[in-house]
Amino acid sequence: MKTTKNILLLFISCLSVCSVVSQSLEINGQVKASSDLEGIHVLNISAEAYTITNNKGRFEIPAHLNDTIIVSSVQYIPKTIVMTKQNLVSGLLIIELEDRITQLDEVVVGKVLTGDLMSDIKNSNAKPDINFYDVGIPGYTGKPKTQKERRLLEADGGKFVYYYGLVATINIHKILNRISGRTKKLKHLVRLEQQDICMNKAIADFSEALFGHIELDEALKTEFFYYASEDPEFLEVCSLKNEIKLFEFLIDKLLTFNIQVESGED
């Protein structure tokens, strides 16, 4: 009788474990790291689910057995976890992240100084650069414009009407470019150029964080960045110069891109 009871209990336990393993469960996670724990990205690639950690490094995300979880942040090395039976039964996932350290080659900047200030100044070959203001000429000292930006400025620069006392002069060049559509075309080319610059920066800064632990063809990786850059919000987010916002935008686009790839859409 006791043996039968033990077998029954074992059978019930196995059923419970199998039930837990077969269904999607909400996993409670805890990220441990050396500094800031808030806003770390947690992505379930298999279930296409995404969340971020709170200020204590905690998060919740749905998962099945063998789902691949990627934990990533700009300041930490990305980490990949495959969900096990133990994770599902316990409902708890603890992840320790390592700091991302960029090692730079040792360089010597400038000459070796003697410690005598007057002697070092006297032996220095440094000369101040001559600028527009040194010779009394007003000039543009901002970021140099690209060729396409200069063409747009030439086509659409200035006002439509200039007033010189009682005399008004019309900017025919600007008006004709607007009417002919040349200005619109040049604006489109400038936008495409800015889009390419932002896309190349995103590839350089975030490829490792997005694809470092995902087996994906290089062609699909390139296709993803083109897909993301075609979103009307891409250029706006990129212009904010906020790496966290741009990374969050790319994560959202990666989820929708994966859905399209798996469904066979173009």
Steps between C-alpha positions, in 0.01 A plus 500: 500500500785738588679418173185576300462831681861597423457413133182708488676799658789463256256486208322815619835680541603404147169626364552831682851542361387409147213746526735779609752419225242487220334835567613860482569641844571848629860488619621734774852614428771679695797665333817553704764746382762741632305822450171620346236225489213695347408489131695184409344330197363145534398334173342156452603430140298178481172647627565848356438660839685801636526690828744710703616481860379733776731702725573187707590287198179295513283401204226263385487327162306202356705194405479134391753221538812559283405862424800726441518807722743782420588761761672803358603854587743751355717491813505120550608197296187333350405167655297213352302253711313190381201420723530168687246287688647628826439862393137426413425299814655762729363789294817693582789612281810668645743659253839651577639749248860606443606857424583577139859629510661663197876459512698771323856480375749700703586829334733785582338837439738779411857541612650387826510810721784605730283633781629857451194688369685791339754268336227271363307797355815639338588164341148438377430521127128551555341794324139613524288438191401805301124534466263738324481736794879547522500675161167676547298283259166351613480130420315175568662298780231233544491143370606483132207430269497205263483546123125424496437745786694772315295438185178531700623822661591641158157408359282607791709741705394849598161670515237514227500882510775745602424861589748780438330813629194549279623251240406128513702230324352155431718189533411351159758220538336371820147522355590318176670218693186458711270498194717260298523252788881525522487614862276207596734257325806645674329483840423133435865432408622675817260291709622177336860604569423570867315168519805312366729676749272407790466141375878453473541638852234258629677208329833597659360564849233231546574199272674309778229573757221402259654200323799393712322187623257441212575278201382718212630532145700814431260582218206495742689719748560759228138468386385566858687830524353613166157394627545700822636809320195514271275568800402872499595522871854365448660830399318685777621255767853503358514881507435496877854361548366278780649150477246344736199630303657391171577153639142463629371604157720236330385230745135575415576489128693172542193334652277598208777412252532148648124451469510597132800277428338198668171556317684530168395859430721735296 
